[in-house]
């Protein structure tokens, strides 16, 4: 059962982090939507996202017992 409660703790942490950034991310999403660009030529979206991420300070870490385990990463524009 310890694994399930740890998973719930991770899920709660992820949901809280997403909720805290929701308004900022929605603004970015709307700006990208309002400035459509052709595939491979996304300069506005690129610059907007890079500027936003440069202002964020975060570290992603993962560890598991014995170095065995799965890592899931979700990256989205």
MOZIFEN-V115122 format. One record per run of one state. SS is the DSSP state (hx for helix, st for strand, lp for the rest). FROM is the first residue (numbers start at 1). TO is the last residue. Records with the same first field share a line. If there is no record, write none. Layout:
SS: FROM-TO, FROM-TO
This chain:
lp: 1-1, 35-42, 56-64, 68-77
hx: 2-34, 43-55, 65-67
